[in-house]
Amino acid sequence: MFRRIERINRSMALLDREHCSYGELLTRPEWKRKRERILIRDGYACQFCGTTDRSQLEVHHRQYRYVERLDTFEMPWQYPDECLITACRSCHRKGHALYRVPKIII
């Protein structure tokens, strides 16, 4: 189990160093289309507090999906819609501070 977690952590580090940062991936058109679809599905509202201030809305990954056979994580836009949820910036940050997003090995 610890070796898998170690490989996951190494994979995330490689993604950042050799390709681009996670933040840069979120600027890609593939993510922008996926993000918009999730915002529409959730009625442009935070699913935790209900805020509708579009400047504060983000899309949260409920889990990180590690593809073992490829030794890397799925790209943010490759996740099934049910793994994504709309959250305002405040709720998103609180959630990450209180809970650890699970890493699922697929």
C-alpha positions as CSV (number, residue, x, y, z in Angstrom):
1,M,0.0,0.0,0.0
2,F,2.8,2.5,0.9
3,R,4.6,1.8,-2.3
4,R,1.5,2.6,-4.3
5,I,1.1,5.9,-2.4
6,E,4.8,6.6,-3.0
7,R,4.3,6.0,-6.8
8,I,1.3,8.2,-6.8
9,N,3.2,11.1,-5.1
10,R,6.1,10.6,-7.6
11,S,3.7,10.6,-10.5
12,M,2.2,13.9,-9.4
13,A,5.7,15.4,-9.0
14,L,6.6,14.2,-12.5
15,L,3.4,15.8,-13.9
16,D,4.4,19.1,-12.4
17,R,8.1,19.0,-13.4
18,E,8.1,17.3,-16.8
19,H,4.8,18.4,-18.3
20,C,3.0,21.3,-16.7
21,S,1.5,22.2,-13.4
22,Y,-2.0,21.2,-12.4
23,G,-3.0,24.8,-12.6
24,E,-1.8,25.0,-16.2
25,L,-3.9,22.0,-17.0
26,L,-7.0,23.9,-15.8
27,T,-6.4,26.5,-18.5
28,R,-6.7,23.9,-21.3
29,P,-9.8,24.0,-23.5
30,E,-10.7,20.4,-22.6
31,W,-11.0,21.4,-18.9
32,K,-12.9,24.6,-19.7
33,R,-15.5,22.6,-21.6
34,K,-15.9,20.1,-18.8
35,R,-16.0,22.8,-16.1
36,E,-18.8,24.6,-17.9
37,R,-20.8,21.4,-18.2
38,I,-20.5,20.8,-14.5
39,L,-21.5,24.4,-13.7
40,I,-24.5,24.1,-15.9
41,R,-25.5,20.8,-14.3
42,D,-25.2,22.3,-10.9
43,G,-27.2,25.4,-11.8
44,Y,-24.2,27.7,-11.4
45,A,-24.5,27.3,-7.6
46,C,-22.2,26.1,-4.9
47,Q,-23.6,22.7,-3.9
48,F,-22.6,23.3,-0.3
49,C,-23.7,26.8,0.6
50,G,-25.8,27.7,-2.4
51,T,-23.9,30.9,-3.5
52,T,-24.4,31.8,-7.1
53,D,-21.6,34.4,-7.4
54,R,-20.1,33.1,-10.7
55,S,-16.8,34.8,-10.0
56,Q,-16.4,32.5,-6.9
57,L,-17.4,29.2,-8.4
58,E,-14.9,26.4,-8.9
59,V,-15.3,22.7,-9.9
60,H,-14.0,20.3,-7.3
61,H,-12.7,16.8,-8.0
62,R,-14.2,14.5,-5.3
63,Q,-11.3,12.0,-5.9
64,Y,-8.1,11.8,-7.8
65,R,-7.9,8.9,-10.2
66,Y,-4.5,7.2,-10.7
67,V,-4.2,4.9,-13.7
68,E,-1.8,2.3,-12.5
69,R,-1.1,0.7,-16.0
70,L,-0.1,4.2,-17.3
71,D,1.6,5.2,-14.0
72,T,0.0,8.6,-14.0
73,F,-3.2,10.5,-13.0
74,E,-6.1,11.0,-15.4
75,M,-6.3,14.5,-16.8
76,P,-8.8,16.7,-15.0
77,W,-11.2,16.7,-17.9
78,Q,-11.2,12.9,-18.2
79,Y,-13.1,12.3,-14.9
80,P,-16.7,11.2,-15.0
81,D,-19.1,14.0,-14.3
82,E,-20.2,12.3,-11.0
83,C,-16.7,12.8,-9.6
84,L,-17.0,16.6,-10.0
85,I,-19.0,19.1,-8.1
86,T,-19.5,22.9,-8.1
87,A,-18.2,24.7,-5.0
88,C,-17.6,28.3,-4.2
89,R,-14.0,29.2,-3.5
90,S,-14.6,29.4,0.3
91,C,-16.3,26.0,0.5
92,H,-13.7,24.5,-1.8
93,R,-10.8,25.7,0.4
94,K,-12.6,24.7,3.6
95,G,-13.2,21.2,2.2
96,H,-9.6,20.7,1.3
97,A,-8.5,22.0,4.7
98,L,-10.9,19.6,6.5
99,Y,-10.7,16.5,4.3
100,R,-8.1,14.7,2.2
101,V,-9.3,14.0,-1.4
102,P,-9.0,10.3,-1.9
103,K,-6.7,8.9,-4.5
104,I,-8.4,6.0,-6.3
105,I,-6.2,3.5,-8.2
106,I,-7.9,2.3,-11.4
